[in-house]
Amino acid sequence: MSYMLPHLHNGWQVDQAILSEEDRVLVIRFGHDWDPTCMKMDEVLYSIAEKVKNFAVIYLVDITEVPDFNKMYELYDPCTVMFFFRNKHIMIDLGTGNNNKINWTMEDKQEMIDIVETVYRGARKGRDRFCCVGLGVGLSFVPVGELLRVNAVLPTERRKKEQSQRHHPPLLHAQPVVGADAVTTVAQRREREEADRTEKKKLKTKEGSKHCRKTGGLMGNLLKVLACAELEHGPIVFLDFEHAQPTEAETAVWNQVSAVLEEAHGILAELQSYNGAGQEIREAIQNPGDLALQEKAWNAVCPLVAKLKRFYEFSLRLENALRSLLEALTSPPYAPMQHLEREQALAKQFAEILHFTLSFDELKMTNPAIQNDFSYYRRTISRNRLNNQQLEAENEVNNEMANRMSLFYAEATPMLKTLSNATTKFVSENKTLPIEDTTDCLSTMACVCRVMLETPEYRCRFTNTDTMLFCMRVMVGVIILYDHVHPVGAFAKTSKIDMKGCIKVLKEQPSNSVEGLLNALRYTTRHLNDDSTSKQIRALLQ
C-alpha cells in the first residue's frame, strides 16, 4: 500500500513537512517500500489515513533515498514510525524501552489510531512548557523543549484491563461494613504514626538549633546545617552561600574557578535572549530556488552558531573548574565534612556551578530554536561540500567542532551531562582516592540544602530572595551527580541522601518554580527505575 501514501524524496521536503504542519501530528514512516515489515506497516497506515486525517498526516520516507536523518534518529530498524508536532519530535513511551519511535509492525488498526490520537491530544496541550496526556489511567505532566515526552499506555492493555474489571469487579465492594471500618482504622493508625515521626523530627531539629546557638552563635547569614547522619548526632557545618570569602589556602583554586564563573551570568543572559532564525529558515526551506532567501537565512544563522560555539566552549572550561573543585574538596588528609568546614568559599563556588548548570539547561530545554538553527547550519554546510563550495563560516566551526557541538546540544540537559561525565571521569581516574570521599561530599551538600530549605529558622536568614531557588537547584544538582557516581545511586535504601525529604521539600514550593527540577530528577538520573528504588519514592516523582 506504500504507493497510495505520499512520499518525501529529500531532506528539504522532510524539513518542510516538519516545519509547515501547524495543526496536525506529522507521522513519518522511515524504511523501504519493498521491505516486508514496512509493507505490513504501510497497509495499517493507509487503512487509518482517512480516519485520522483531521488530526494527523502520514508520509513515507525511503532511508536509502533520504539518508540525512539515519544517524540523527538512529534509523537502524527495517521500519520506524516517528511523530512530530509543530517542529518538535514527539517522544512516546509504550512500555518497550524505546521512547523515540515505533520500530515494529502495528497489526491492530484501532490500536494505531488510539496511539496517534493520544499523541495529538498530548502534544496539543503542550503548547507552552508542559505536555499533559491521559488514557483513562491518570495524567502525566512532562517538559516541552525540543523534545515533547508523551507518556502513553498501550490501548490494548487498557482495554483488557477494563474488560477484566467489568467481568471481575473488585471484591472491596462486596466486603461487609466491618471490613471497611478495619481498613479505615489501619489507614488512620498509619497517619498517626507518620504524624508522630514528623513531630519527633521537629523536636530533634529544635534541640539541635538550641545547641547551635550555645556553641557557635549565629554568624550573620551563615547557614547552620547538620551533617547527613541523624540530625541529633551530626556535627554542625556552617556554609555561607552568600558571603563566603577564600582563605589563603583556597586562593589559587578560587581564582581559577572565579575566572570561569565571571562569564556565567553573560552566558545565561545570551541564552535567555536567544530567539533563533526560525522565520528565515522556514522561508528558505519553502523557497529552495530563491537565492536571496537562502543567503538571508545563512546570514541569520551564522552569528547564532558562533554564539552556540561559545556556549559549548564554556562548558569545557566549566568541566575543568569542576575538576579543580573536586580535587580540593576531596583530597587527603581531610574528610569531606572537614573540607566543607575549612573551604567554604570553594563549596560556594561548587554550588554556583550547579546553579548555573541547571539554569542553563532549563533555558535550553524550552528553546527548540537552538537545535533547529544548528541542524540547518550543518545541512547547508554538507550540501555546499557536495557542490564543492567553501563557506567562510566553516573556518570558525570546522567539521570536528560541529560534530562535538552536535553531540552536546543533542542532550536534553547538556551542561548537566557534561558535569556528570566529568565527575564520573574524576572518580575513575583517581584510583587512590576512595569513591566515598566524592560521594560523601555530594551527599553532605544535598543534606545542607535540604535542612536549610525545610527549616524556617534557617530560611529567614536569607538576605536575597533568590537564595531559595539557588539552594533547590544545588540540591538537585548534587543528587544527580551522586546518582551518576555512586554504584547503587541516590534512590537506594543505603543511599546517604534522604530522597523522600528532598522531594517533599521541592513539592512544598510553587509548582512553576520546581517542576523543571523535579523533571531533572525524573529524566536525568541513572538509578530511579532500578529495582532497589522504593515504590514510595517513585510515587512521589510521578
Secondary structure, 3 states (H helix, E strand, C coil): CHHHCCEECCHHHHHHHHHHCCCCEEEEEEECCCCHHHHHHHHHHHHHHCCCCCCEEEEEEECCCCHHHCCCCCCCCCEEEEEECCCCEEEEECCCCCCCCECCCCCCHHHHHHHHHHHHHHHHCCCCCEEEEECCCCEEEEEECCEEEEECCCHHHHHHHHHHHHHCCCHHHHCCHHHHHHHHHHHHHHHHHHHHHHHHHHHHHHHHHHHHHHHCCCCCCCEEEECCCCCCCCCEEEECCCCCCCCCCCHHHHHHHHHHHCCHHHHHHHHHCCCCCHHHHHHHHHCCCCHHHHHHHHHHHHHHHHHHHHHHHHHHHHHHHHHHHHHHHHCCCCCHHHHHHHCHHHHHHHHHHHHHHHHHHHHHHCCCHHHHHHHHHHHHHHHHHHCCCCCCHHHHCCHHHHHHHHHHHHCCCHHHHHHHHHHHHHHHHCCCCCHHHHHHHHHHHHHHHHHHHHCHHHHCCCCCCCHHHHHHHHHHHHHHHHHHHCCCCCCCCCCCCCHHHHHHHHHCCCHHHHHHHHHHHHHCCCCCCCCCCCHHHHHHCC
